[in-house]
């Protein structure tokens, strides 16, 4: 079993071939979905093909992928020739990309894995996706090891944190509009497990965010604001010169922290990454 350490996070990984629920055994998998990809990589069974690798690396915070992972083009419009050249024996998709199934099923059998679909708490769905991929591998112990490792890590981070103000977790769309993350979001699931409070209680979409105007944050006078990068192009300097931004209580009272990009629609590896980055940022305040 291979042990991988990432700045204190222990990821224990072991995965073999894919078998379960009538799906044929698969040792060469292609996926367009980054959540599936990062989970497979954490389970030590990387796909042979993945879409938009440079963007994946940016959002997942990884400098290098395991050898043998080929970039197969755009997630919405993959290069079928490149996929076929990899000779996959299975293609794993999220529902978002199932419209491509007719095209890709000519190359290999298709299976859909839905994580960000309504139905139960997100944390349970994240674990279900992990277990499903491990079952498909014929090695259920891999899922238990990964799940236990991530949950232990979050518990350790929770123990390190001092009492914190309630949080607003946001990503800028432009200078006046944001995504604010709440119920159903990966960030909310992590915040809960760190013993922190997310004050955003407004309705959210299936991805766990609301799209709001900046002035809506004026009502949250006691909250600290967590900005998840990247900022839109040209906004790095614009944030400090934005008059409305400067009126926010959190800005006036120096309760704003920025964390690097995290794939907000990710799996357990992204949850662990957000827990790490958020904890370090709060401890550094």
DRENDO-1510 file (C-alpha; in Angstrom, 1 decimal, always signed):
<recs>
REC; n; res; u; v; w
REC; 1; UNK; +0.0; +0.0; +0.0 .
REC; 2; UNK; +1.3; +3.4; -1.0 .
REC; 3; UNK; +1.3; +6.3; +1.5 .
REC; 4; UNK; +1.1; +9.8; +0.1 .
REC; 5; UNK; +1.6; +12.9; +2.3 .
REC; 6; UNK; +0.4; +16.3; +1.4 .
REC; 7; UNK; +1.4; +19.0; +3.9 .
REC; 8; UNK; +0.2; +16.9; +6.8 .
REC; 9; UNK; -2.6; +15.1; +5.1 .
REC; 10; UNK; -2.2; +11.4; +5.0 .
REC; 11; UNK; -3.8; +9.8; +2.0 .
REC; 12; UNK; -3.6; +6.0; +2.0 .
REC; 13; UNK; -4.4; +4.6; -1.4 .
REC; 14; UNK; -4.8; +1.2; -3.0 .
REC; 15; UNK; -7.0; +0.4; -5.9 .
REC; 16; UNK; -7.1; -2.4; -8.5 .
REC; 17; UNK; -9.4; -3.3; -11.4 .
REC; 18; UNK; -12.9; -2.1; -11.8 .
REC; 19; UNK; -15.7; -4.5; -11.1 .
REC; 20; UNK; -19.2; -4.0; -9.6 .
REC; 21; UNK; -22.9; -4.0; -10.3 .
REC; 22; UNK; -22.6; -5.8; -13.6 .
REC; 23; UNK; -19.9; -3.4; -14.9 .
REC; 24; UNK; -17.1; -5.2; -16.7 .
REC; 25; UNK; -13.7; -5.1; -15.1 .
REC; 26; UNK; -11.7; -2.1; -16.2 .
REC; 27; UNK; -8.1; -1.3; -15.8 .
REC; 28; UNK; -7.9; +1.5; -18.3 .
REC; 29; UNK; -10.4; +4.3; -17.5 .
REC; 30; UNK; -11.0; +7.6; -19.2 .
REC; 31; UNK; -13.0; +10.4; -17.4 .
REC; 32; UNK; -14.0; +13.9; -18.3 .
REC; 33; UNK; -15.0; +14.6; -14.7 .
REC; 34; UNK; -12.5; +16.1; -12.3 .
REC; 35; UNK; -14.2; +14.8; -9.2 .
REC; 36; UNK; -14.0; +11.2; -10.5 .
REC; 37; UNK; -10.4; +11.8; -11.6 .
REC; 38; UNK; -9.2; +13.2; -8.3 .
REC; 39; UNK; -10.9; +10.3; -6.4 .
REC; 40; UNK; -9.3; +7.7; -8.7 .
REC; 41; UNK; -5.9; +9.3; -8.3 .
REC; 42; UNK; -6.3; +9.4; -4.5 .
REC; 43; UNK; -7.3; +5.7; -4.7 .
REC; 44; UNK; -4.0; +5.1; -6.6 .
REC; 45; UNK; -5.8; +4.1; -9.9 .
REC; 46; UNK; -5.4; +7.2; -12.1 .
REC; 47; UNK; -7.3; +7.4; -15.4 .
REC; 48; UNK; -5.4; +6.9; -18.6 .
REC; 49; UNK; -7.3; +9.9; -20.0 .
REC; 50; UNK; -8.5; +13.1; -18.4 .
REC; 51; UNK; -9.9; +16.3; -19.9 .
REC; 52; UNK; -8.4; +19.8; -19.5 .
REC; 53; UNK; -5.4; +18.7; -17.4 .
REC; 54; UNK; -3.8; +22.2; -16.9 .
REC; 55; UNK; -7.1; +23.5; -15.5 .
REC; 56; UNK; -7.5; +20.4; -13.4 .
REC; 57; UNK; -4.1; +20.9; -11.9 .
REC; 58; UNK; -4.9; +24.5; -11.1 .
REC; 59; UNK; -8.1; +23.8; -9.3 .
REC; 60; UNK; -6.9; +20.6; -7.7 .
REC; 61; UNK; -3.6; +22.1; -6.6 .
REC; 62; UNK; -1.4; +19.4; -8.1 .
REC; 63; UNK; +1.8; +20.1; -9.9 .
REC; 64; UNK; +2.1; +16.7; -11.6 .
REC; 65; UNK; -0.2; +13.9; -12.4 .
REC; 66; UNK; +0.8; +10.2; -12.4 .
REC; 67; UNK; +2.6; +9.1; -15.5 .
REC; 68; UNK; +0.4; +7.8; -18.3 .
REC; 69; UNK; -2.5; +10.3; -17.9 .
REC; 70; UNK; -3.2; +11.8; -21.3 .
REC; 71; UNK; -5.1; +15.1; -21.9 .
REC; 72; UNK; -8.0; +14.2; -24.0 .
REC; 73; UNK; -9.2; +17.8; -24.8 .
REC; 74; UNK; -12.1; +19.8; -23.5 .
REC; 75; UNK; -14.5; +18.4; -21.0 .
REC; 76; UNK; -17.5; +19.6; -23.1 .
REC; 77; UNK; -15.9; +18.5; -26.4 .
REC; 78; UNK; -13.3; +15.8; -25.9 .
REC; 79; UNK; -11.0; +14.5; -28.6 .
REC; 80; UNK; -12.5; +11.2; -29.5 .
REC; 81; UNK; -9.4; +10.1; -31.5 .
REC; 82; UNK; -7.2; +10.7; -28.5 .
REC; 83; UNK; -9.6; +8.7; -26.2 .
REC; 84; UNK; -9.7; +5.9; -28.7 .
REC; 85; UNK; -5.9; +5.9; -28.9 .
REC; 86; UNK; -5.8; +5.2; -25.2 .
REC; 87; UNK; -7.9; +2.1; -25.8 .
REC; 88; UNK; -9.9; +2.5; -22.6 .
REC; 89; UNK; -12.1; -0.4; -21.4 .
REC; 90; UNK; -14.4; +2.1; -19.6 .
REC; 91; UNK; -15.4; +5.7; -19.6 .
REC; 92; UNK; -16.7; +7.3; -16.4 .
REC; 93; UNK; -18.9; +10.4; -16.6 .
REC; 94; UNK; -20.9; +12.7; -14.3 .
REC; 95; UNK; -24.5; +13.5; -15.4 .
REC; 96; UNK; -23.2; +16.9; -16.6 .
REC; 97; UNK; -21.4; +15.1; -19.5 .
REC; 98; UNK; -23.8; +12.2; -20.2 .
REC; 99; UNK; -25.0; +14.1; -23.3 .
REC; 100; UNK; -21.7; +12.8; -24.8 .
REC; 101; UNK; -22.4; +9.2; -24.0 .
REC; 102; UNK; -23.7; +8.3; -27.5 .
REC; 103; UNK; -20.5; +9.5; -29.0 .
REC; 104; UNK; -18.2; +7.9; -26.4 .
REC; 105; UNK; -20.0; +4.6; -26.1 .
REC; 106; UNK; -18.7; +3.8; -29.5 .
REC; 107; UNK; -15.2; +3.7; -27.9 .
REC; 108; UNK; -15.9; +2.0; -24.6 .
REC; 109; UNK; -18.8; +1.3; -22.2 .
REC; 110; UNK; -20.1; +4.3; -20.2 .
REC; 111; UNK; -21.0; +4.6; -16.6 .
REC; 112; UNK; -22.4; +7.7; -14.9 .
REC; 113; UNK; -21.5; +8.6; -11.3 .
REC; 114; UNK; -23.6; +11.3; -9.7 .
REC; 115; UNK; -22.2; +13.1; -6.7 .
REC; 116; UNK; -23.8; +16.6; -7.0 .
REC; 117; UNK; -27.3; +15.5; -7.4 .
REC; 118; UNK; -30.1; +16.0; -4.8 .
REC; 119; UNK; -30.4; +13.1; -2.4 .
REC; 120; UNK; -29.1; +13.1; +1.2 .
REC; 121; UNK; -26.3; +15.1; +2.8 .
REC; 122; UNK; -23.4; +15.9; +0.5 .
REC; 123; UNK; -20.8; +14.3; +2.7 .
REC; 124; UNK; -22.6; +11.0; +2.4 .
REC; 125; UNK; -22.7; +11.4; -1.3 .
REC; 126; UNK; -18.9; +12.1; -1.4 .
REC; 127; UNK; -18.3; +8.9; +0.5 .
REC; 128; UNK; -20.7; +7.0; -1.7 .
REC; 129; UNK; -18.8; +8.1; -4.8 .
REC; 130; UNK; -15.6; +7.0; -3.2 .
REC; 131; UNK; -17.0; +3.6; -2.2 .
REC; 132; UNK; -18.6; +3.1; -5.7 .
REC; 133; UNK; -15.2; +3.7; -7.4 .
REC; 134; UNK; -13.5; +1.3; -4.9 .
REC; 135; UNK; -16.2; -1.3; -5.4 .
REC; 136; UNK; -15.8; -1.0; -9.1 .
REC; 137; UNK; -12.1; -1.7; -8.5 .
REC; 138; UNK; -12.8; -4.8; -6.4 .
REC; 139; UNK; -11.0; -3.3; -3.5 .
REC; 140; UNK; -13.4; -1.8; -1.0 .
REC; 141; UNK; -10.7; -1.4; +1.6 .
REC; 142; UNK; -9.3; +1.4; -0.5 .
REC; 143; UNK; -12.4; +3.5; +0.0 .
REC; 144; UNK; -12.4; +2.9; +3.8 .
REC; 145; UNK; -8.8; +3.9; +4.0 .
REC; 146; UNK; -9.3; +7.1; +2.0 .
REC; 147; UNK; -12.5; +8.0; +3.9 .
REC; 148; UNK; -10.9; +7.3; +7.3 .
REC; 149; UNK; -7.8; +9.3; +6.4 .
REC; 150; UNK; -9.7; +12.4; +5.3 .
REC; 151; UNK; -12.1; +12.3; +8.2 .
REC; 152; UNK; -9.2; +11.8; +10.7 .
REC; 153; UNK; -7.4; +14.8; +9.1 .
REC; 154; UNK; -10.4; +17.0; +9.4 .
REC; 155; UNK; -10.8; +16.1; +13.0 .
REC; 156; UNK; -7.1; +16.9; +13.6 .
REC; 157; UNK; -7.6; +20.3; +11.9 .
REC; 158; UNK; -10.7; +21.0; +14.0 .
REC; 159; UNK; -8.7; +20.4; +17.2 .
REC; 160; UNK; -6.1; +22.9; +16.0 .
REC; 161; UNK; -8.5; +25.8; +15.4 .
REC; 162; UNK; -9.3; +28.4; +18.1 .
REC; 163; UNK; -12.9; +29.8; +18.2 .
REC; 164; UNK; -13.6; +31.7; +15.0 .
REC; 165; UNK; -16.2; +34.2; +13.9 .
REC; 166; UNK; -19.0; +32.9; +11.7 .
REC; 167; UNK; -18.0; +32.6; +8.0 .
REC; 168; UNK; -19.1; +33.7; +4.6 .
REC; 169; UNK; -17.4; +31.7; +1.9 .
REC; 170; UNK; -17.4; +33.5; -1.5 .
REC; 171; UNK; -16.0; +33.4; -5.0 .
REC; 172; UNK; -16.1; +36.6; -7.1 .
REC; 173; UNK; -17.9; +36.4; -10.5 .
REC; 174; UNK; -17.1; +40.1; -11.2 .
REC; 175; UNK; -16.6; +43.2; -9.1 .
REC; 176; UNK; -20.2; +43.3; -8.0 .
REC; 177; UNK; -21.4; +39.7; -8.0 .
REC; 178; UNK; -20.4; +36.6; -6.1 .
REC; 179; UNK; -21.1; +33.0; -5.5 .
REC; 180; UNK; -21.8; +32.5; -1.8 .
REC; 181; UNK; -21.5; +28.9; -0.7 .
REC; 182; UNK; -24.0; +27.3; +1.7 .
REC; 183; UNK; -26.2; +24.2; +2.0 .
REC; 184; UNK; -25.3; +21.4; -0.4 .
REC; 185; UNK; -21.7; +22.8; -1.0 .
REC; 186; UNK; -18.4; +21.0; -0.5 .
REC; 187; UNK; -17.3; +24.0; +1.5 .
REC; 188; UNK; -20.3; +23.8; +3.9 .
REC; 189; UNK; -19.6; +20.1; +4.5 .
REC; 190; UNK; -16.0; +20.9; +5.4 .
REC; 191; UNK; -16.8; +23.9; +7.6 .
REC; 192; UNK; -19.3; +21.7; +9.6 .
REC; 193; UNK; -16.6; +19.1; +10.2 .
REC; 194; UNK; -14.2; +21.7; +11.3 .
REC; 195; UNK; -16.6; +22.9; +14.0 .
REC; 196; UNK; -17.1; +26.3; +12.3 .
REC; 197; UNK; -20.3; +28.2; +11.4 .
REC; 198; UNK; -21.4; +29.2; +8.0 .
REC; 199; UNK; -23.8; +32.1; +8.3 .
REC; 200; UNK; -25.2; +31.9; +4.8 .
REC; 201; UNK; -28.6; +30.2; +5.1 .
REC; 202; UNK; -30.2; +31.4; +1.9 .
REC; 203; UNK; -31.4; +28.9; -0.7 .
REC; 204; UNK; -28.7; +27.4; -2.9 .
REC; 205; UNK; -28.6; +25.4; -6.1 .
REC; 206; UNK; -27.6; +21.7; -6.4 .
REC; 207; UNK; -23.9; +22.8; -6.4 .
REC; 208; UNK; -24.4; +24.6; -3.1 .
REC; 209; UNK; -24.1; +28.2; -3.9 .
REC; 210; UNK; -26.2; +31.3; -4.4 .
REC; 211; UNK; -25.4; +34.1; -6.9 .
REC; 212; UNK; -25.8; +37.4; -5.2 .
REC; 213; UNK; -24.9; +41.1; -5.5 .
REC; 214; UNK; -22.0; +42.3; -3.3 .
REC; 215; UNK; -24.3; +44.6; -1.3 .
REC; 216; UNK; -26.1; +41.6; +0.1 .
REC; 217; UNK; -23.1; +40.9; +2.3 .
REC; 218; UNK; -23.6; +44.2; +4.2 .
REC; 219; UNK; -26.2; +42.5; +6.4 .
REC; 220; UNK; -23.6; +40.1; +7.8 .
REC; 221; UNK; -21.8; +42.4; +10.2 .
REC; 222; UNK; -20.2; +39.8; +12.4 .
REC; 223; UNK; -19.0; +37.4; +9.7 .
REC; 224; UNK; -15.5; +36.8; +8.4 .
REC; 225; UNK; -15.3; +36.6; +4.7 .
REC; 226; UNK; -13.3; +33.7; +3.1 .
REC; 227; UNK; -12.5; +34.5; -0.6 .
REC; 228; UNK; -11.7; +31.4; -2.6 .
REC; 229; UNK; -9.5; +32.3; -5.5 .
REC; 230; UNK; -9.0; +32.9; -8.4 .
REC; 231; UNK; -10.3; +36.4; -8.7 .
REC; 232; UNK; -11.6; +37.4; -12.1 .
REC; 233; UNK; -9.1; +38.9; -14.5 .
REC; 234; UNK; -8.2; +42.5; -13.5 .
REC; 235; UNK; -9.7; +42.3; -10.0 .
REC; 236; UNK; -6.6; +41.8; -7.9 .
REC; 237; UNK; -6.1; +45.5; -7.5 .
REC; 238; UNK; -9.8; +46.4; -8.1 .
REC; 239; UNK; -11.0; +44.8; -4.9 .
REC; 240; UNK; -9.2; +47.3; -2.7 .
REC; 241; UNK; -10.5; +50.3; -4.8 .
REC; 242; UNK; -14.1; +49.0; -4.8 .
REC; 243; UNK; -16.0; +51.5; -2.6 .
REC; 244; UNK; -18.8; +49.1; -1.8 .
REC; 245; UNK; -16.3; +46.4; -0.8 .
REC; 246; UNK; -14.6; +48.8; +1.5 .
REC; 247; UNK; -18.0; +49.4; +3.3 .
REC; 248; UNK; -18.3; +45.8; +4.3 .
REC; 249; UNK; -17.9; +45.3; +8.1 .
REC; 250; UNK; -15.5; +42.4; +7.6 .
REC; 251; UNK; -13.3; +44.5; +5.4 .
REC; 252; UNK; -13.3; +47.4; +7.8 .
REC; 253; UNK; -12.4; +45.1; +10.7 .
REC; 254; UNK; -9.8; +43.0; +8.9 .
REC; 255; UNK; -11.9; +39.8; +8.9 .
REC; 256; UNK; -11.1; +38.8; +5.3 .
REC; 257; UNK; -8.9; +35.9; +4.2 .
REC; 258; UNK; -8.1; +34.6; +0.8 .
REC; 259; UNK; -7.4; +30.9; +0.0 .
REC; 260; UNK; -6.0; +29.5; -3.2 .
REC; 261; UNK; -8.3; +27.9; -5.8 .
REC; 262; UNK; -10.1; +24.7; -4.7 .
REC; 263; UNK; -12.4; +22.6; -6.9 .
REC; 264; UNK; -15.6; +23.6; -5.2 .
REC; 265; UNK; -17.5; +20.7; -6.8 .
REC; 266; UNK; -14.9; +18.1; -5.9 .
REC; 267; UNK; -14.6; +14.9; -4.0 .
REC; 268; UNK; -12.9; +14.0; -0.7 .
REC; 269; UNK; -9.4; +15.1; -2.0 .
REC; 270; UNK; -10.8; +18.6; -2.6 .
REC; 271; UNK; -12.5; +18.5; +0.8 .
REC; 272; UNK; -9.2; +17.8; +2.5 .
REC; 273; UNK; -7.5; +20.5; +0.4 .
REC; 274; UNK; -10.1; +23.1; +1.4 .
REC; 275; UNK; -9.8; +22.0; +5.1 .
REC; 276; UNK; -6.1; +22.5; +5.0 .
REC; 277; UNK; -6.1; +25.8; +3.2 .
REC; 278; UNK; -8.9; +27.2; +5.3 .
REC; 279; UNK; -7.4; +26.1; +8.6 .
REC; 280; UNK; -3.9; +27.5; +7.7 .
REC; 281; UNK; -5.5; +30.8; +6.7 .
REC; 282; UNK; -7.5; +31.2; +9.9 .
REC; 283; UNK; -4.6; +30.2; +12.1 .
REC; 284; UNK; -2.4; +32.8; +10.3 .
REC; 285; UNK; -4.8; +35.7; +11.0 .
</recs>
